[in-house]
Amino acid sequence: MTTLMSVAMSIVMHSAHSNFGKEVKGLDRWAMGLLALVGGGVAFMLRDEFPQTPLPMATNALLFCGIGLSMIGTQEFFGRQPSWRTFWAIAAGGFVLIGWFLVIKPDFAARVTIFSFLVFYFYAEQVRLVWRHGTPHFSTRFFGTLIGIQALVVLVRGCMALRAMVANIDLMRDNAMANIYLGVANFMALMLTVAFMTMATRRLQTILEQRSTHDPLTGVLNRRGFAMFYEHQRLQMRRAGKPITLMAIDLDHFKAVNDRFGHMVGDKVLVQVARAIRQTLRETDDVARFGGEEFVVLLPDSDEHNAVLAAERIRDALRRFADIQLPMVTVSIGIGCHASEQESLDALLARTDAALYRAKENGRDRIEIAM
């Protein structure tokens, strides 16, 4: 049953990798690792049917690869450099050592000791990754707990093998330790996969939420994200009795930039402008792209005077941001502060836009304050 379920989970992970491989790394390594574990399980089951074949060697090699690939997948998931050299060194070294104590100098306890301690490294590395790079979320804690339990079980078995406690480590004997190890191993083969998929699902959820609230080109907020940020800030500012000010920013003559240099250059200009704006803002401020070449900045706890100073910093930053490979652009800026606590976001945006249009009509590359 574990073998069949592992095949099913491998298919699920491969499907997830096909759809979201760029966003969530490591799924393909886990899928391949599961298939390797399945191959090891099948080789183990057939060892008595084909006693003259090197199935025990194949079993250990596939188990090394399967568990090692899960480590590589977890490293990629957390954005770490995969330890391929370590993976191949452990897999090859373990294969040679186990082969020696299987064929040249048969020693069951030595084989179990070698296998357990080498595999323990694969699990311990994943525990370290979760501890150092995991997010404080249930899915990460769940995976970290399970991988920690598996590492502990393997370590205990290795210590027993080191002390030559063959009766407790021989899985073909009916004893408590062997039954516990087999039960945990089969349970963990599935639960670790489920736990990793839970982390991957959480990561994907975060990515999708990011996409729904941010502009894909510039990385700043979109209209939906801006509305959410505004409501949160307005609630806080209302409680504190502090003002909120908006800034509407529009690039001057941007259509001419697209017509002369092409839309690819125009996109680069938008990205550069968004970066320049963000670098001038406080941590409490945020910027959104409302479409085309228009940006809106929210300035919590800021009145019109402070907003004008922020607008001047943006204009200065754009001049400093000038790139010899990109055309230089100027911006017109309209500023509007809440007239009353009852004024809606739409009403404030309308007044701020009216100030922006006046800046355009009065010659561009200037700042106007809403009436």
Secondary structure, 3 states (H helix, E strand, C coil): CHHHHHHHHHHHHHHHHHHHCCCCCCHHHHHHHHHHHHHHHHHHHCCCCCCCCCHHHHHHHHHHHHHHHHHHHHHHHCCCCCCHHHHHHHHHHHHHHHHHHHHHCCCHHHHHHHHHHHHHHHHHHHHHHHHHHCCCCHHHHHHHHHHHHHHHHHHHHHHHHHCCCHHHHCCCCCCHHHHHHHHHHHHHHHHHHHHHHHHHHHHHHHHHHHHHHECCCCCCECHHHHHHHHHHHHHHHHHHCCCEEEEEEEECCHHHHHHHHCHHHHHHHHHHHHHHHHHHCCCCCEEEEEECCEEEEEEECCCHHHHHHHHHHHHHHHHHCCCCCCCCCCEEEEEEECCCCCCCHHHHHHHHHHHHHHHHHCCCCCEEECC
